[in-house]
Amino acid sequence: MEVVEFSCSVLVIGAGGAGLRAALAAAKELGDPREVLVLTKGELGRSGVTALSCSDRMAFHATLLHTEPGGPDAWKYHAEDIYMGGGEVSDADLAETLARRSAEAFYYLESLGVPFVRRPNGLPDQFVTDGSLYARACYTGPYTANHIEEALVGEVRRLGVPVREHTAVVELLKGKDGVVGAVGVDEETGENLVFWAGAVVLATGGGGELFRLSAYPPEMTGSGYAVAYRVGAELVNMEFLQIGLCSVATKLACSGSLLRALPRVVNEKGEEFLYRYLSDLSPEEVLGMLFCKGASWPAMYEEPTSRIDIAAERELDGGWRVFLDYSRNPEALDWARMDPEIVNWYKSKGVDLSDPEPAGSPLARLLRINPQSVEWLRERSVDLRRDLLEIAPAVQHFQGGVKIGPDARTSLPGLYAAGEAAGGQHGAKRPGGNSLLDGQIFGRIAGEEAARRARKVGTSALEELKALKGNGRPASEVREELKAIMSKYAGVVRTEEGLAEGIELILKLKEEGVAVDDQGPAFAAETLGMIDVGEMILRAARMRRESRGCHLFFRSPGDPLPLPRDDMNWRRYIVISLREGEMHLEAQEPVRQGWIKRPL
Ligand SMILES: Cc1cc2nc3c(=O)[nH]c(=O)nc-3n(C[C@H](O)[C@H](O)[C@H](O)COP(=O)(O)OP(=O)(O)OC[C@H]3O[C@@H](n4cnc5c(N)ncnc54)[C@H](O)[C@@H]3O)c2cc1C
């Protein structure tokens, strides 16, 4: 096997918000940008979530001097939202780091040109997002993440930080003193590449590709989790994934006004199936829940509206596709019997429901409260005037990842992690707006710490280079099968029986192996890694015998409601590592801090 070798002080794997921030911090700390090397799949600025994803208004949380409630303790409210909101199964010291350093991250991005919206009085505009008590979400609009990526790419180019594009890392290299580099594959030529480094920052993002439907851009395979696991790093909170209802064709999250317009939620037969699953509620209460669901995306144990996600998933499991129909009102909709709060909410938006036009049609209501969403969908070939909007649960975020401490170190010397690749900073839920933030904070810390270590150890050689495995079933086939397994067993509804079945199927895939097919060696190697990540999710989900945040655990498939949250036994997180060739899972106590107001 011919191998091309490179060496650098700090190797950064991934060029999203976290990776680019790490590269810039390492370049500054080393005093020479050329000592850093960034690797990315695809093109710089055109791969990963930060570069490509958008929503109606993307949030970046920051506690600034003027952020409510104000005062020297304002950071505590922010840290508490992250920690308590995360179901008390994340590390509180990491939440503190995020909150305390959020202003610094905001002003750094602004100095690079991110056009955060400011009010007429000149102060940054901030709004309240899901999971937060106070308005601390800064934004540029639907493309906040993309603006952050553009600004960081501009700075990386300006400073001349070397970037190798179209490079997929498939293994990390471990020497006697820790991680010393990585093995990659050139996605275009198939060439094998070896990168030696004094320290490595893992910033490879999440793994939407493990599921049939995800809100991620393509090729987010969670490869960072797999390569770190295989060299012995610890991972944490892998069972916690944000999953919510999305449009199948466009990946648009179906929240906010899309549900507040109260469309009919129907299956392929045209049946409004929610009444069947929520038969303990009156039809008006069911529609009231649908309205409230507009403010609670994704599915979460603590939100009663998750019953809608559960109903949709069960319908899909039964083989029926699910749609939102805006052409006419739900059959049970009678405004006189609806909660007056809903009518008042419409009034506050300037919509009078005594007018038969908005009262009589979901589309007319949606056009009044959010015409942009109708247009956005039309531009992507879904015309709500004519078409049903097909929906299904889709994965949008991995809360867990490679376990880090406040200095972004992993459990292995020489390996640092940041952004969605990292774990411990978020728990069972992730309050909106804090992922873009965590990429910036821990990206910076990881870059600085990695540079300090690289200066100390230099680059070392390694005795053995693992060859890529090549025997087994074609990678594309295996990947499709894996997606089917994960979507069936690790989605909104998770059962003991289903998870056990899923693990068995995954182990079978592992045993059969993965062969390189026409998608090339990087695709095959990543598929192999995806099997490990899938196993982590299923095993951790099976071990956590309770419901918390995004993890809804049902004792048996027919149970209408999931098991309750069990603080006595499960206010702990699950740490995963590879020990003597086996996947080892252990429930551990997270880091608590004295500033947490709720008694422990
Ligand atoms: C639709 C949507 C809306 C969201 N809205 C918000 C929001 O409003 N606020 C918020 O805070 N968060 C939001 N998030 C989450 C947030 O955007 C992401 O968590 C964050 O952008 C991830 O940044 P990252 O740098 O960790 O990873 P990414 O930006 O995904 O970058 C990962 C990088 O790693 C590279 N890579 C991956 N594997 C390899 C490999 N094996 N070898 C080499 N390179 C590799 C990729 O090519 C890419 O360059 C949203 C997510 C989605 C999908």
The ligand as an SDF file (V2000), in Angstrom:
LIG
                    3D

 53 58  0  0  0  0  0  0  0  0999 V2000
  -31.1610   22.3380   10.6110 C   0  0  0  0  0  0  0  0  0  0  0  0
  -30.3020   22.6440   11.8130 C   0  0  0  0  0  0  0  0  0  0  0  0
  -30.5610   23.7860   12.5710 C   0  0  0  0  0  0  0  0  0  0  0  0
  -29.7670   24.0830   13.6830 C   0  0  0  0  0  0  0  0  0  0  0  0
  -30.0140   25.2220   14.3900 N   0  0  0  0  0  0  0  0  0  0  0  0
  -29.1720   25.5720   15.3900 C   0  0  0  0  0  0  0  0  0  0  0  0
  -29.3290   26.8220   16.0550 C   0  0  0  0  0  0  0  0  0  0  0  0
  -30.2170   27.6200   15.7330 O   0  0  0  0  0  0  0  0  0  0  0  0
  -28.4600   27.1220   17.0650 N   0  0  0  0  0  0  0  0  0  0  0  0
  -27.4500   26.2740   17.4670 C   0  0  0  0  0  0  0  0  0  0  0  0
  -26.6880   26.6060   18.3780 O   0  0  0  0  0  0  0  0  0  0  0  0
  -27.2820   25.0900   16.8240 N   0  0  0  0  0  0  0  0  0  0  0  0
  -28.0900   24.7310   15.8030 C   0  0  0  0  0  0  0  0  0  0  0  0
  -27.9030   23.5430   15.1560 N   0  0  0  0  0  0  0  0  0  0  0  0
  -26.7500   22.6950   15.5560 C   0  0  0  0  0  0  0  0  0  0  0  0
  -25.4030   23.3460   15.1320 C   0  0  0  0  0  0  0  0  0  0  0  0
  -25.5600   24.0620   13.9260 O   0  0  0  0  0  0  0  0  0  0  0  0
  -24.3100   22.2920   14.9690 C   0  0  0  0  0  0  0  0  0  0  0  0
  -24.2560   21.5070   16.1440 O   0  0  0  0  0  0  0  0  0  0  0  0
  -22.9340   22.9160   14.7180 C   0  0  0  0  0  0  0  0  0  0  0  0
  -22.9640   23.7680   13.5870 O   0  0  0  0  0  0  0  0  0  0  0  0
  -21.8910   21.8280   14.5310 C   0  0  0  0  0  0  0  0  0  0  0  0
  -20.6520   22.4360   14.2720 O   0  0  0  0  0  0  0  0  0  0  0  0
  -19.3540   21.5420   14.1920 P   0  0  0  0  0  0  0  0  0  0  0  0
  -18.2210   22.4280   13.8190 O   0  0  0  0  0  0  0  0  0  0  0  0
  -19.2130   20.7190   15.4040 O   0  0  0  0  0  0  0  0  0  0  0  0
  -19.6600   20.5060   13.0000 O   0  0  0  0  0  0  0  0  0  0  0  0
  -19.9720   20.7880   11.4680 P   0  0  0  0  0  0  0  0  0  0  0  0
  -20.2400   22.2050   11.1920 O   0  0  0  0  0  0  0  0  0  0  0  0
  -20.9850   19.7950   11.0560 O   0  0  0  0  0  0  0  0  0  0  0  0
  -18.5830   20.4740   10.7570 O   0  0  0  0  0  0  0  0  0  0  0  0
  -18.0460   19.1850   10.7320 C   0  0  0  0  0  0  0  0  0  0  0  0
  -16.8260   19.1970    9.8140 C   0  0  0  0  0  0  0  0  0  0  0  0
  -16.1280   17.9720    9.9480 O   0  0  0  0  0  0  0  0  0  0  0  0
  -15.8250   17.4520    8.6480 C   0  0  0  0  0  0  0  0  0  0  0  0
  -15.6840   15.9940    8.7920 N   0  0  0  0  0  0  0  0  0  0  0  0
  -16.6060   15.1260    9.2680 C   0  0  0  0  0  0  0  0  0  0  0  0
  -16.0700   13.8900    9.2840 N   0  0  0  0  0  0  0  0  0  0  0  0
  -14.7950   14.0070    8.8190 C   0  0  0  0  0  0  0  0  0  0  0  0
  -13.7330   13.0920    8.6030 C   0  0  0  0  0  0  0  0  0  0  0  0
  -13.8690   11.8020    8.8710 N   0  0  0  0  0  0  0  0  0  0  0  0
  -12.5680   13.5500    8.0960 N   0  0  0  0  0  0  0  0  0  0  0  0
  -12.4010   14.8660    7.8160 C   0  0  0  0  0  0  0  0  0  0  0  0
  -13.3790   15.7770    8.0120 N   0  0  0  0  0  0  0  0  0  0  0  0
  -14.5430   15.3490    8.5090 C   0  0  0  0  0  0  0  0  0  0  0  0
  -17.0010   17.9040    7.8020 C   0  0  0  0  0  0  0  0  0  0  0  0
  -16.6560   17.8420    6.4480 O   0  0  0  0  0  0  0  0  0  0  0  0
  -17.1580   19.3460    8.3300 C   0  0  0  0  0  0  0  0  0  0  0  0
  -16.1690   20.1650    7.7500 O   0  0  0  0  0  0  0  0  0  0  0  0
  -28.6970   23.2130   14.0520 C   0  0  0  0  0  0  0  0  0  0  0  0
  -28.4480   22.0580   13.3040 C   0  0  0  0  0  0  0  0  0  0  0  0
  -29.2380   21.7650   12.1820 C   0  0  0  0  0  0  0  0  0  0  0  0
  -28.9320   20.5230   11.3850 C   0  0  0  0  0  0  0  0  0  0  0  0
  1  2  1  0
  2  3  1  0
  2 52  2  0
  3  4  2  0
  4  5  1  0
  4 50  1  0
  5  6  2  0
  6  7  1  0
  6 13  1  0
  7  8  2  0
  7  9  1  0
  9 10  1  0
 10 11  2  0
 10 12  1  0
 12 13  2  0
 13 14  1  0
 14 15  1  0
 14 50  1  0
 15 16  1  0
 16 17  1  0
 16 18  1  0
 18 19  1  0
 18 20  1  0
 20 21  1  0
 20 22  1  0
 22 23  1  0
 23 24  1  0
 24 25  2  0
 24 26  1  0
 24 27  1  0
 27 28  1  0
 28 29  2  0
 28 30  1  0
 28 31  1  0
 31 32  1  0
 32 33  1  0
 33 34  1  0
 33 48  1  0
 34 35  1  0
 35 36  1  0
 35 46  1  0
 36 37  1  0
 36 45  1  0
 37 38  2  0
 38 39  1  0
 39 40  1  0
 39 45  2  0
 40 41  1  0
 40 42  2  0
 42 43  1  0
 43 44  2  0
 44 45  1  0
 46 47  1  0
 46 48  1  0
 48 49  1  0
 50 51  2  0
 51 52  1  0
 52 53  1  0
M  END
$$$$
